[in-house]
């Protein structure tokens, strides 16, 4: 069908030219975001809108889950949290610039 209609398979399935890999990532992040940096940005925004008690409870739950999987979680969090945040922020900036450039074309 794609050859006859001369369209991308994504167009037939999803109604747009979005590549399969990008669609998979969008679904991977629960429809909230297309990429991990965008997901983190939206999660950070959500945390910023919570009252302090709710935010603390959520973070404590996440940390409890991670501690059960990784014995040295607290040590690594202390060493890597800020660097990870700034690295993700840089990746997000690049993604947003790329999206903006695509809009202008």
Biopython code that builds the backbone (N, CA, C, O; Angstrom):
import numpy as np
from Bio.PDB.StructureBuilder import StructureBuilder

atoms = [
    (1, "UNK", "N", (0.819, -1.201, 0.000)),
    (1, "UNK", "CA", (0.000, 0.000, 0.000)),
    (1, "UNK", "C", (0.859, 1.260, 0.000)),
    (1, "UNK", "O", (0.557, 2.236, -0.688)),
    (2, "UNK", "N", (1.931, 1.222, 0.781)),
    (2, "UNK", "CA", (2.796, 2.396, 0.864)),
    (2, "UNK", "C", (3.416, 2.732, -0.483)),
    (2, "UNK", "O", (3.498, 3.901, -0.860)),
    (3, "UNK", "N", (3.854, 1.703, -1.211)),
    (3, "UNK", "CA", (4.449, 1.942, -2.525)),
    (3, "UNK", "C", (3.430, 2.524, -3.492)),
    (3, "UNK", "O", (3.730, 3.464, -4.229)),
    (4, "UNK", "N", (2.236, 1.969, -3.488)),
    (4, "UNK", "CA", (1.191, 2.451, -4.396)),
    (4, "UNK", "C", (0.818, 3.889, -4.077)),
    (4, "UNK", "O", (0.700, 4.723, -4.975)),
    (5, "UNK", "N", (0.632, 4.179, -2.781)),
    (5, "UNK", "CA", (0.238, 5.525, -2.359)),
    (5, "UNK", "C", (1.423, 6.478, -2.230)),
    (5, "UNK", "O", (1.247, 7.688, -2.086)),
    (6, "UNK", "N", (2.635, 5.918, -2.284)),
    (6, "UNK", "CA", (3.869, 6.690, -2.145)),
    (6, "UNK", "C", (3.891, 7.503, -0.851)),
    (6, "UNK", "O", (4.129, 8.711, -0.843)),
    (7, "UNK", "N", (3.631, 6.784, 0.242)),
    (7, "UNK", "CA", (3.659, 7.410, 1.566)),
    (7, "UNK", "C", (4.497, 6.553, 2.505)),
    (7, "UNK", "O", (4.725, 5.369, 2.260)),
    (8, "UNK", "N", (4.936, 7.163, 3.552)),
    (8, "UNK", "CA", (5.677, 6.516, 4.614)),
    (8, "UNK", "C", (4.719, 5.608, 5.397)),
    (8, "UNK", "O", (3.560, 5.978, 5.587)),
    (9, "UNK", "N", (5.167, 4.432, 5.856)),
    (9, "UNK", "CA", (4.288, 3.572, 6.657)),
    (9, "UNK", "C", (3.747, 4.272, 7.901)),
    (9, "UNK", "O", (2.621, 4.014, 8.325)),
    (10, "UNK", "N", (4.554, 5.156, 8.483)),
    (10, "UNK", "CA", (4.086, 5.910, 9.652)),
    (10, "UNK", "C", (2.864, 6.756, 9.316)),
    (10, "UNK", "O", (1.983, 6.951, 10.153)),
    (11, "UNK", "N", (2.821, 7.255, 8.087)),
    (11, "UNK", "CA", (1.691, 8.081, 7.684)),
    (11, "UNK", "C", (0.403, 7.250, 7.658)),
    (11, "UNK", "O", (-0.655, 7.711, 8.087)),
    (12, "UNK", "N", (0.510, 6.035, 7.153)),
    (12, "UNK", "CA", (-0.676, 5.168, 7.102)),
    (12, "UNK", "C", (-1.132, 4.765, 8.500)),
    (12, "UNK", "O", (-2.328, 4.725, 8.785)),
    (13, "UNK", "N", (-0.168, 4.468, 9.366)),
    (13, "UNK", "CA", (-0.508, 3.984, 10.704)),
    (13, "UNK", "C", (-0.935, 5.105, 11.636)),
    (13, "UNK", "O", (-1.932, 4.985, 12.350)),
    (14, "UNK", "N", (-0.161, 6.217, 11.627)),
    (14, "UNK", "CA", (-0.383, 7.279, 12.613)),
    (14, "UNK", "C", (-0.949, 8.570, 12.033)),
    (14, "UNK", "O", (-1.308, 9.478, 12.782)),
    (15, "UNK", "N", (-1.033, 8.660, 10.710)),
    (15, "UNK", "CA", (-1.550, 9.878, 10.101)),
    (15, "UNK", "C", (-0.543, 11.003, 10.046)),
    (15, "UNK", "O", (-0.904, 12.158, 9.822)),
    (16, "UNK", "N", (0.721, 10.670, 10.248)),
    (16, "UNK", "CA", (1.780, 11.675, 10.190)),
    (16, "UNK", "C", (3.076, 10.994, 9.793)),
    (16, "UNK", "O", (3.157, 9.766, 9.770)),
    (17, "UNK", "N", (4.084, 11.787, 9.482)),
    (17, "UNK", "CA", (5.357, 11.254, 9.002)),
    (17, "UNK", "C", (6.329, 10.912, 10.125)),
    (17, "UNK", "O", (7.512, 10.700, 9.861)),
    (18, "UNK", "N", (5.869, 10.854, 11.350)),
    (18, "UNK", "CA", (6.749, 10.596, 12.480)),
    (18, "UNK", "C", (7.418, 9.226, 12.342)),
    (18, "UNK", "O", (6.723, 8.222, 12.184)),
    (19, "UNK", "N", (8.742, 9.164, 12.399)),
    (19, "UNK", "CA", (9.429, 7.873, 12.293)),
    (19, "UNK", "C", (9.035, 6.938, 13.441)),
    (19, "UNK", "O", (8.633, 7.387, 14.515)),
    (20, "UNK", "N", (9.156, 5.652, 13.196)),
    (20, "UNK", "CA", (8.761, 4.673, 14.202)),
    (20, "UNK", "C", (9.517, 4.851, 15.505)),
    (20, "UNK", "O", (8.925, 4.727, 16.578)),
    (21, "UNK", "N", (10.822, 5.142, 15.439)),
    (21, "UNK", "CA", (11.615, 5.278, 16.655)),
    (21, "UNK", "C", (11.087, 6.423, 17.522)),
    (21, "UNK", "O", (10.971, 6.279, 18.739)),
    (22, "UNK", "N", (10.772, 7.546, 16.902)),
    (22, "UNK", "CA", (10.251, 8.666, 17.675)),
    (22, "UNK", "C", (8.904, 8.321, 18.290)),
    (22, "UNK", "O", (8.643, 8.674, 19.440)),
    (23, "UNK", "N", (8.047, 7.639, 17.546)),
    (23, "UNK", "CA", (6.744, 7.231, 18.065)),
    (23, "UNK", "C", (6.937, 6.312, 19.273)),
    (23, "UNK", "O", (6.234, 6.436, 20.276)),
    (24, "UNK", "N", (7.890, 5.393, 19.166)),
    (24, "UNK", "CA", (8.165, 4.480, 20.265)),
    (24, "UNK", "C", (8.597, 5.253, 21.498)),
    (24, "UNK", "O", (8.157, 4.942, 22.605)),
    (25, "UNK", "N", (9.460, 6.267, 21.326)),
    (25, "UNK", "CA", (9.891, 7.066, 22.468)),
    (25, "UNK", "C", (8.725, 7.829, 23.076)),
    (25, "UNK", "O", (8.624, 7.924, 24.299)),
    (26, "UNK", "N", (7.847, 8.371, 22.250)),
    (26, "UNK", "CA", (6.695, 9.105, 22.767)),
    (26, "UNK", "C", (5.835, 8.181, 23.616)),
    (26, "UNK", "O", (5.369, 8.576, 24.684)),
    (27, "UNK", "N", (5.624, 6.976, 23.160)),
    (27, "UNK", "CA", (4.834, 6.019, 23.929)),
    (27, "UNK", "C", (5.593, 5.576, 25.174)),
    (27, "UNK", "O", (4.994, 5.319, 26.218)),
    (28, "UNK", "N", (6.910, 5.491, 25.054)),
    (28, "UNK", "CA", (7.739, 5.077, 26.187)),
    (28, "UNK", "C", (7.589, 6.050, 27.356)),
    (28, "UNK", "O", (7.639, 5.629, 28.511)),
    (29, "UNK", "N", (7.413, 7.307, 27.085)),
    (29, "UNK", "CA", (7.269, 8.314, 28.137)),
    (29, "UNK", "C", (5.802, 8.612, 28.433)),
    (29, "UNK", "O", (5.463, 9.708, 28.880)),
    (30, "UNK", "N", (4.944, 7.644, 28.185)),
    (30, "UNK", "CA", (3.537, 7.734, 28.575)),
    (30, "UNK", "C", (2.755, 8.812, 27.859)),
    (30, "UNK", "O", (1.727, 9.264, 28.362)),
    (31, "UNK", "N", (3.219, 9.231, 26.704)),
    (31, "UNK", "CA", (2.531, 10.291, 25.985)),
    (31, "UNK", "C", (2.777, 11.671, 26.572)),
    (31, "UNK", "O", (2.233, 12.664, 26.089)),
    (32, "UNK", "N", (3.596, 11.732, 27.612)),
    (32, "UNK", "CA", (3.898, 13.008, 28.271)),
    (32, "UNK", "C", (4.929, 13.794, 27.477)),
    (32, "UNK", "O", (4.872, 15.022, 27.411)),
    (33, "UNK", "N", (5.881, 13.073, 26.870)),
    (33, "UNK", "CA", (6.974, 13.730, 26.165)),
    (33, "UNK", "C", (7.525, 12.793, 25.093)),
    (33, "UNK", "O", (7.280, 11.587, 25.114)),
    (34, "UNK", "N", (8.269, 13.372, 24.162)),
    (34, "UNK", "CA", (8.893, 12.590, 23.094)),
    (34, "UNK", "C", (10.289, 12.107, 23.466)),
    (34, "UNK", "O", (10.750, 11.086, 22.954)),
    (35, "UNK", "N", (10.965, 12.834, 24.353)),
    (35, "UNK", "CA", (12.339, 12.496, 24.709)),
    (35, "UNK", "C", (12.501, 12.532, 26.219)),
    (35, "UNK", "O", (11.688, 13.115, 26.937)),
    (36, "UNK", "N", (13.566, 11.897, 26.683)),
    (36, "UNK", "CA", (13.841, 11.876, 28.118)),
    (36, "UNK", "C", (14.036, 13.287, 28.699)),
    (36, "UNK", "O", (13.453, 13.594, 29.739)),
    (37, "UNK", "N", (14.837, 14.151, 28.060)),
    (37, "UNK", "CA", (14.987, 15.505, 28.614)),
    (37, "UNK", "C", (13.660, 16.262, 28.715)),
    (37, "UNK", "O", (13.440, 16.989, 29.684)),
    (38, "UNK", "N", (12.778, 16.101, 27.731)),
    (38, "UNK", "CA", (11.473, 16.762, 27.800)),
    (38, "UNK", "C", (10.631, 16.169, 28.929)),
    (38, "UNK", "O", (9.898, 16.887, 29.610)),
    (39, "UNK", "N", (10.740, 14.862, 29.120)),
    (39, "UNK", "CA", (10.029, 14.201, 30.213)),
    (39, "UNK", "C", (10.498, 14.749, 31.560)),
    (39, "UNK", "O", (9.684, 15.052, 32.433)),
    (40, "UNK", "N", (11.815, 14.873, 31.719)),
    (40, "UNK", "CA", (12.381, 15.399, 32.965)),
    (40, "UNK", "C", (11.930, 16.843, 33.187)),
    (40, "UNK", "O", (11.614, 17.227, 34.314)),
    (41, "UNK", "N", (11.898, 17.637, 32.128)),
    (41, "UNK", "CA", (11.459, 19.035, 32.261)),
    (41, "UNK", "C", (10.013, 19.093, 32.745)),
    (41, "UNK", "O", (9.679, 19.891, 33.621)),
    (42, "UNK", "N", (9.161, 18.252, 32.178)),
    (42, "UNK", "CA", (7.752, 18.259, 32.588)),
    (42, "UNK", "C", (7.580, 17.710, 34.005)),
    (42, "UNK", "O", (6.747, 18.199, 34.768)),
    (43, "UNK", "N", (8.366, 16.698, 34.351)),
    (43, "UNK", "CA", (8.310, 16.171, 35.717)),
    (43, "UNK", "C", (8.769, 17.230, 36.718)),
    (43, "UNK", "O", (8.177, 17.387, 37.786)),
    (44, "UNK", "N", (9.835, 17.955, 36.360)),
    (44, "UNK", "CA", (10.331, 19.029, 37.228)),
    (44, "UNK", "C", (9.269, 20.111, 37.403)),
    (44, "UNK", "O", (9.069, 20.623, 38.504)),
    (45, "UNK", "N", (8.590, 20.455, 36.310)),
    (45, "UNK", "CA", (7.524, 21.452, 36.394)),
    (45, "UNK", "C", (6.414, 20.964, 37.326)),
    (45, "UNK", "O", (5.914, 21.721, 38.158)),
    (46, "UNK", "N", (6.035, 19.697, 37.179)),
    (46, "UNK", "CA", (4.991, 19.141, 38.049)),
    (46, "UNK", "C", (5.407, 19.204, 39.513)),
    (46, "UNK", "O", (4.609, 19.576, 40.374)),
    (47, "UNK", "N", (6.659, 18.838, 39.794)),
    (47, "UNK", "CA", (7.148, 18.919, 41.166)),
    (47, "UNK", "C", (7.096, 20.359, 41.676)),
    (47, "UNK", "O", (6.777, 20.592, 42.842)),
    (48, "UNK", "N", (7.406, 21.319, 40.813)),
    (48, "UNK", "CA", (7.411, 22.718, 41.251)),
    (48, "UNK", "C", (6.017, 23.216, 41.600)),
    (48, "UNK", "O", (5.880, 24.194, 42.336)),
    (49, "UNK", "N", (4.990, 22.568, 41.091)),
    (49, "UNK", "CA", (3.617, 22.981, 41.359)),
    (49, "UNK", "C", (3.001, 22.278, 42.569)),
    (49, "UNK", "O", (1.921, 22.654, 43.026)),
    (50, "UNK", "N", (3.688, 21.258, 43.088)),
    (50, "UNK", "CA", (3.195, 20.546, 44.266)),
    (50, "UNK", "C", (3.495, 21.332, 45.535)),
    (50, "UNK", "O", (4.442, 22.117, 45.586)),
    (51, "UNK", "N", (2.683, 21.112, 46.546)),
    (51, "UNK", "CA", (3.038, 21.671, 47.846)),
    (51, "UNK", "C", (4.227, 20.870, 48.375)),
    (51, "UNK", "O", (4.472, 19.750, 47.928)),
    (52, "UNK", "N", (4.957, 21.440, 49.315)),
    (52, "UNK", "CA", (6.205, 20.837, 49.790)),
    (52, "UNK", "C", (5.994, 19.426, 50.330)),
    (52, "UNK", "O", (6.797, 18.535, 50.052)),
    (53, "UNK", "N", (4.943, 19.213, 51.085)),
    (53, "UNK", "CA", (4.716, 17.900, 51.691)),
    (53, "UNK", "C", (4.500, 16.836, 50.615)),
    (53, "UNK", "O", (5.074, 15.750, 50.702)),
    (54, "UNK", "N", (3.695, 17.127, 49.616)),
    (54, "UNK", "CA", (3.440, 16.159, 48.547)),
    (54, "UNK", "C", (4.718, 15.850, 47.778)),
    (54, "UNK", "O", (4.984, 14.692, 47.455)),
    (55, "UNK", "N", (5.505, 16.874, 47.485)),
    (55, "UNK", "CA", (6.766, 16.672, 46.782)),
    (55, "UNK", "C", (7.725, 15.817, 47.578)),
    (55, "UNK", "O", (8.379, 14.934, 47.023)),
    (56, "UNK", "N", (7.816, 16.066, 48.864)),
    (56, "UNK", "CA", (8.700, 15.292, 49.733)),
    (56, "UNK", "C", (8.268, 13.826, 49.768)),
    (56, "UNK", "O", (9.104, 12.926, 49.695)),
    (57, "UNK", "N", (6.961, 13.591, 49.879)),
    (57, "UNK", "CA", (6.450, 12.220, 49.915)),
    (57, "UNK", "C", (6.795, 11.484, 48.623)),
    (57, "UNK", "O", (7.239, 10.337, 48.669)),
    (58, "UNK", "N", (6.600, 12.126, 47.476)),
    (58, "UNK", "CA", (6.925, 11.486, 46.199)),
    (58, "UNK", "C", (8.408, 11.180, 46.070)),
    (58, "UNK", "O", (8.782, 10.093, 45.630)),
    (59, "UNK", "N", (9.248, 12.123, 46.447)),
    (59, "UNK", "CA", (10.695, 11.913, 46.363)),
    (59, "UNK", "C", (11.126, 10.801, 47.322)),
    (59, "UNK", "O", (11.972, 9.978, 46.972)),
    (60, "UNK", "N", (10.556, 10.771, 48.516)),
    (60, "UNK", "CA", (10.907, 9.710, 49.456)),
    (60, "UNK", "C", (10.497, 8.338, 48.914)),
    (60, "UNK", "O", (11.220, 7.360, 49.106)),
    (61, "UNK", "N", (9.356, 8.256, 48.247)),
    (61, "UNK", "CA", (8.929, 6.993, 47.639)),
    (61, "UNK", "C", (9.908, 6.564, 46.554)),
    (61, "UNK", "O", (10.316, 5.403, 46.509)),
    (62, "UNK", "N", (10.290, 7.500, 45.673)),
    (62, "UNK", "CA", (11.244, 7.174, 44.610)),
    (62, "UNK", "C", (12.577, 6.731, 45.186)),
    (62, "UNK", "O", (13.162, 5.747, 44.732)),
    (63, "UNK", "N", (13.054, 7.456, 46.186)),
    (63, "UNK", "CA", (14.341, 7.120, 46.781)),
    (63, "UNK", "C", (14.291, 5.754, 47.454)),
    (63, "UNK", "O", (15.260, 4.998, 47.393)),
    (64, "UNK", "N", (13.184, 5.437, 48.087)),
    (64, "UNK", "CA", (13.029, 4.134, 48.718)),
    (64, "UNK", "C", (13.098, 3.015, 47.681)),
    (64, "UNK", "O", (13.752, 1.995, 47.901)),
    (65, "UNK", "N", (12.423, 3.210, 46.557)),
    (65, "UNK", "CA", (12.470, 2.213, 45.479)),
    (65, "UNK", "C", (13.889, 2.047, 44.951)),
    (65, "UNK", "O", (14.347, 0.925, 44.735)),
    (66, "UNK", "N", (14.588, 3.164, 44.741)),
    (66, "UNK", "CA", (15.948, 3.113, 44.199)),
    (66, "UNK", "C", (16.938, 2.516, 45.194)),
    (66, "UNK", "O", (17.855, 1.793, 44.803)),
    (67, "UNK", "N", (16.755, 2.815, 46.471)),
    (67, "UNK", "CA", (17.647, 2.240, 47.495)),
    (67, "UNK", "C", (17.517, 0.719, 47.546)),
    (67, "UNK", "O", (18.493, 0.017, 47.809)),
    (68, "UNK", "N", (16.305, 0.214, 47.294)),
    (68, "UNK", "CA", (16.119, -1.240, 47.333)),
    (68, "UNK", "C", (16.808, -1.918, 46.143)),
    (68, "UNK", "O", (17.147, -3.099, 46.214)),
    (69, "UNK", "N", (17.012, -1.178, 45.060)),
    (69, "UNK", "CA", (17.679, -1.729, 43.873)),
    (69, "UNK", "C", (19.188, -1.483, 43.875)),
    (69, "UNK", "O", (19.954, -2.312, 43.383)),
    (70, "UNK", "N", (19.614, -0.348, 44.427)),
    (70, "UNK", "CA", (21.023, 0.048, 44.388)),
    (70, "UNK", "C", (21.515, 0.364, 45.798)),
    (70, "UNK", "O", (21.068, 1.326, 46.422)),
    (71, "UNK", "N", (22.432, -0.451, 46.285)),
    (71, "UNK", "CA", (22.916, -0.297, 47.665)),
    (71, "UNK", "C", (23.576, 1.051, 47.908)),
    (71, "UNK", "O", (23.441, 1.618, 48.993)),
    (72, "UNK", "N", (24.282, 1.567, 46.925)),
    (72, "UNK", "CA", (25.016, 2.827, 47.088)),
    (72, "UNK", "C", (24.271, 4.003, 46.468)),
    (72, "UNK", "O", (24.888, 4.981, 46.048)),
    (73, "UNK", "N", (22.958, 3.909, 46.410)),
    (73, "UNK", "CA", (22.182, 4.954, 45.740)),
    (73, "UNK", "C", (22.458, 6.338, 46.316)),
    (73, "UNK", "O", (22.711, 7.276, 45.560)),
    (74, "UNK", "N", (22.414, 6.484, 47.640)),
    (74, "UNK", "CA", (22.593, 7.809, 48.257)),
    (74, "UNK", "C", (23.956, 8.411, 47.926)),
    (74, "UNK", "O", (24.068, 9.608, 47.663)),
    (75, "UNK", "N", (24.986, 7.575, 47.940)),
    (75, "UNK", "CA", (26.339, 8.056, 47.627)),
    (75, "UNK", "C", (26.391, 8.581, 46.187)),
    (75, "UNK", "O", (26.890, 9.677, 45.932)),
    (76, "UNK", "N", (25.869, 7.781, 45.256)),
    (76, "UNK", "CA", (25.891, 8.198, 43.856)),
    (76, "UNK", "C", (24.996, 9.414, 43.604)),
    (76, "UNK", "O", (25.323, 10.267, 42.778)),
    (77, "UNK", "N", (23.882, 9.490, 44.307)),
    (77, "UNK", "CA", (23.007, 10.645, 44.139)),
    (77, "UNK", "C", (23.741, 11.920, 44.554)),
    (77, "UNK", "O", (23.657, 12.943, 43.874)),
    (78, "UNK", "N", (24.454, 11.852, 45.665)),
    (78, "UNK", "CA", (25.216, 13.015, 46.125)),
    (78, "UNK", "C", (26.255, 13.440, 45.096)),
    (78, "UNK", "O", (26.466, 14.632, 44.870)),
    (79, "UNK", "N", (26.896, 12.468, 44.479)),
    (79, "UNK", "CA", (27.964, 12.761, 43.532)),
    (79, "UNK", "C", (27.452, 13.188, 42.156)),
    (79, "UNK", "O", (28.099, 13.986, 41.478)),
    (80, "UNK", "N", (26.302, 12.666, 41.740)),
    (80, "UNK", "CA", (25.886, 12.820, 40.349)),
    (80, "UNK", "C", (24.628, 13.648, 40.106)),
    (80, "UNK", "O", (24.343, 13.989, 38.958)),
    (81, "UNK", "N", (23.879, 13.978, 41.133)),
    (81, "UNK", "CA", (22.581, 14.633, 40.925)),
    (81, "UNK", "C", (22.701, 15.944, 40.142)),
    (81, "UNK", "O", (22.006, 16.128, 39.143)),
    (82, "UNK", "N", (23.553, 16.833, 40.573)),
    (82, "UNK", "CA", (23.665, 18.136, 39.909)),
    (82, "UNK", "C", (24.184, 17.998, 38.485)),
    (82, "UNK", "O", (23.652, 18.620, 37.565)),
    (83, "UNK", "N", (25.218, 17.187, 38.301)),
    (83, "UNK", "CA", (25.765, 16.988, 36.953)),
    (83, "UNK", "C", (24.713, 16.400, 36.014)),
    (83, "UNK", "O", (24.596, 16.815, 34.861)),
    (84, "UNK", "N", (23.956, 15.437, 36.515)),
    (84, "UNK", "CA", (22.908, 14.821, 35.703)),
    (84, "UNK", "C", (21.846, 15.848, 35.324)),
    (84, "UNK", "O", (21.369, 15.867, 34.190)),
    (85, "UNK", "N", (21.483, 16.693, 36.270)),
    (85, "UNK", "CA", (20.484, 17.731, 36.011)),
    (85, "UNK", "C", (20.960, 18.690, 34.919)),
    (85, "UNK", "O", (20.218, 18.988, 33.983)),
    (86, "UNK", "N", (22.197, 19.169, 35.040)),
    (86, "UNK", "CA", (22.712, 20.125, 34.056)),
    (86, "UNK", "C", (22.918, 19.479, 32.686)),
    (86, "UNK", "O", (22.678, 20.116, 31.660)),
    (87, "UNK", "N", (23.360, 18.219, 32.662)),
    (87, "UNK", "CA", (23.508, 17.507, 31.396)),
    (87, "UNK", "C", (22.156, 17.365, 30.707)),
    (87, "UNK", "O", (22.044, 17.587, 29.501)),
    (88, "UNK", "N", (21.139, 17.000, 31.464)),
    (88, "UNK", "CA", (19.792, 16.856, 30.901)),
    (88, "UNK", "C", (19.267, 18.201, 30.410)),
    (88, "UNK", "O", (18.600, 18.268, 29.378)),
    (89, "UNK", "N", (19.562, 19.262, 31.138)),
    (89, "UNK", "CA", (19.132, 20.608, 30.721)),
    (89, "UNK", "C", (19.777, 21.000, 29.389)),
    (89, "UNK", "O", (19.117, 21.596, 28.538)),
    (90, "UNK", "N", (21.034, 20.677, 29.203)),
    (90, "UNK", "CA", (21.716, 20.964, 27.930)),
    (90, "UNK", "C", (21.098, 20.154, 26.787)),
    (90, "UNK", "O", (20.890, 20.667, 25.688)),
    (91, "UNK", "N", (20.813, 18.890, 27.064)),
    (91, "UNK", "CA", (20.175, 18.050, 26.042)),
    (91, "UNK", "C", (18.801, 18.605, 25.672)),
    (91, "UNK", "O", (18.422, 18.601, 24.500)),
    (92, "UNK", "N", (18.060, 19.080, 26.664)),
    (92, "UNK", "CA", (16.749, 19.666, 26.419)),
    (92, "UNK", "C", (16.867, 20.921, 25.560)),
    (92, "UNK", "O", (16.071, 21.119, 24.642)),
    (93, "UNK", "N", (17.845, 21.764, 25.849)),
    (93, "UNK", "CA", (18.053, 22.967, 25.039)),
    (93, "UNK", "C", (18.295, 22.601, 23.580)),
    (93, "UNK", "O", (17.732, 23.230, 22.684)),
    (94, "UNK", "N", (19.123, 21.596, 23.333)),
    (94, "UNK", "CA", (19.410, 21.178, 21.963)),
    (94, "UNK", "C", (18.161, 20.640, 21.276)),
    (94, "UNK", "O", (17.926, 20.929, 20.102)),
    (95, "UNK", "N", (17.368, 19.868, 21.989)),
    (95, "UNK", "CA", (16.131, 19.311, 21.422)),
    (95, "UNK", "C", (15.155, 20.424, 21.075)),
    (95, "UNK", "O", (14.556, 20.416, 19.999)),
    (96, "UNK", "N", (14.995, 21.377, 21.978)),
    (96, "UNK", "CA", (14.065, 22.483, 21.729)),
    (96, "UNK", "C", (14.523, 23.355, 20.572)),
    (96, "UNK", "O", (13.695, 23.828, 19.794)),
    (97, "UNK", "N", (15.829, 23.577, 20.444)),
    (97, "UNK", "CA", (16.352, 24.349, 19.303)),
    (97, "UNK", "C", (16.073, 23.630, 18.000)),
    (97, "UNK", "O", (15.685, 24.249, 17.009)),
    (98, "UNK", "N", (16.272, 22.304, 18.003)),
    (98, "UNK", "CA", (16.018, 21.503, 16.813)),
    (98, "UNK", "C", (14.526, 21.546, 16.437)),
    (98, "UNK", "O", (14.189, 21.675, 15.260)),
    (99, "UNK", "N", (13.656, 21.441, 17.411)),
    (99, "UNK", "CA", (12.219, 21.498, 17.145)),
    (99, "UNK", "C", (11.821, 22.866, 16.598)),
    (99, "UNK", "O", (10.996, 22.965, 15.690)),
    (100, "UNK", "N", (12.412, 23.913, 17.157)),
    (100, "UNK", "CA", (12.111, 25.271, 16.697)),
    (100, "UNK", "C", (12.583, 25.465, 15.265)),
    (100, "UNK", "O", (11.898, 26.102, 14.465)),
    (101, "UNK", "N", (13.745, 24.921, 14.937)),
    (101, "UNK", "CA", (14.280, 25.028, 13.587)),
    (101, "UNK", "C", (13.377, 24.293, 12.589)),
    (101, "UNK", "O", (13.168, 24.770, 11.474)),
    (102, "UNK", "N", (12.848, 23.141, 12.985)),
    (102, "UNK", "CA", (11.943, 22.380, 12.119)),
    (102, "UNK", "C", (10.645, 23.135, 11.865)),
    (102, "UNK", "O", (10.070, 23.036, 10.781)),
    (103, "UNK", "N", (10.180, 23.886, 12.856)),
    (103, "UNK", "CA", (8.958, 24.680, 12.694)),
    (103, "UNK", "C", (9.154, 25.789, 11.657)),
    (103, "UNK", "O", (8.230, 26.125, 10.916)),
    (104, "UNK", "N", (10.348, 26.345, 11.611)),
    (104, "UNK", "CA", (10.620, 27.459, 10.705)),
    (104, "UNK", "C", (10.757, 27.011, 9.255)),
    (104, "UNK", "O", (10.625, 27.822, 8.339)),
    (105, "UNK", "N", (11.020, 25.731, 9.046)),
    (105, "UNK", "CA", (11.218, 25.217, 7.691)),
    (105, "UNK", "C", (9.915, 24.980, 7.009)),
    (105, "UNK", "O", (9.891, 24.545, 5.857)),
]
sb = StructureBuilder()
sb.init_structure("model")
sb.init_model(0)
sb.init_chain("A")
sb.init_seg("    ")
for serial, (resi, resn, name, xyz) in enumerate(atoms, 1):
    if name == "N":
        sb.init_residue(resn, " ", resi, " ")
    sb.init_atom(name, np.array(xyz, "f"), 0.0, 1.0, " ", f" {name:<3s}", serial, name[0])
structure = sb.get_structure()
